[in-house]
């Protein structure tokens, strides 16, 4: 599955090289980056899509999902560090 997301990301990158304001390609590539846990890239793509179509409900929803996933990822990192620290103390 991971290879399919990487291939999709490449295809969307190529499409965006041709037309950097293609809203569907921006949305779809943001989703692919989200699935790959590449939150910075997902945020960049969805931010550009929101600038082009600020009232698009799919873009707003995907933006929220990316924000939530990013926060969950940060929380996971903190918890992992705490657990690692506790294991080193014991």
C-alpha positions in Angstrom: 0.0 0.0 0.0 2.8 2.4 0.9 4.2 2.1 -2.7 0.8 3.0 -4.1 0.7 6.2 -2.1 4.3 7.1 -3.2 3.4 6.5 -6.8 0.2 8.6 -6.4 2.2 11.4 -4.8 4.6 11.4 -7.8 1.7 11.6 -10.2 0.0 14.5 -8.4 3.4 16.3 -8.2 3.7 15.9 -12.0 0.1 17.2 -12.5 0.9 20.2 -10.3 4.0 20.9 -12.2 1.8 21.3 -15.2 -0.9 23.3 -13.4 0.0 24.4 -9.9 -3.5 25.6 -9.2 -5.4 22.4 -10.1 -7.6 22.2 -7.0 -8.5 18.5 -7.3 -4.8 17.6 -7.6 -4.0 19.8 -4.6 -6.8 18.1 -2.5 -5.8 14.6 -3.6 -2.1 15.1 -3.0 -2.9 16.5 0.4 -4.8 13.4 1.2 -2.0 11.2 -0.1 0.5 13.0 2.1 -1.9 12.7 5.0 -2.0 8.9 4.5 1.8 8.8 4.4 2.0 10.9 7.7 3.7 13.7 5.8 1.9 16.4 7.6 4.0 19.4 6.5 3.5 18.5 2.8 -0.2 17.9 3.4 -0.6 21.2 5.1 1.2 23.1 2.3 -1.0 21.5 -0.3 -4.3 22.1 1.5 -3.3 25.7 2.4 -2.8 26.4 -1.3 -6.1 24.7 -2.2 -7.9 26.8 0.5 -6.5 30.0 -0.9 -7.9 29.0 -4.3 -11.3 27.7 -3.1 -11.9 29.0 0.4 -15.5 27.9 0.6 -14.9 24.3 -0.7 -16.3 22.0 2.1 -14.1 19.1 1.1 -11.0 21.3 1.5 -12.2 22.5 4.8 -12.8 19.0 6.0 -9.5 17.7 4.8 -7.7 20.7 6.4 -9.3 19.8 9.8 -8.3 16.1 9.4 -4.7 17.2 8.6 -4.6 19.4 11.7 -6.0 16.7 13.9 -3.6 14.1 12.5 -0.7 16.5 13.0 -1.7 17.0 16.7 -2.1 13.3 17.2 1.4 12.7 15.7 2.9 15.3 18.0 1.2 13.8 21.0 2.5 10.3 20.0 6.0 11.7 19.8 5.8 13.2 23.3 4.4 10.0 24.8 7.1 7.9 23.1 9.8 10.2 24.6 8.2 9.9 28.1 8.1 6.1 27.8 11.6 5.9 26.5 12.8 8.2 29.4 10.9 6.1 31.9 12.5 2.9 30.5 16.0 4.4 30.8 15.4 5.3 34.5 14.2 1.8 35.5 
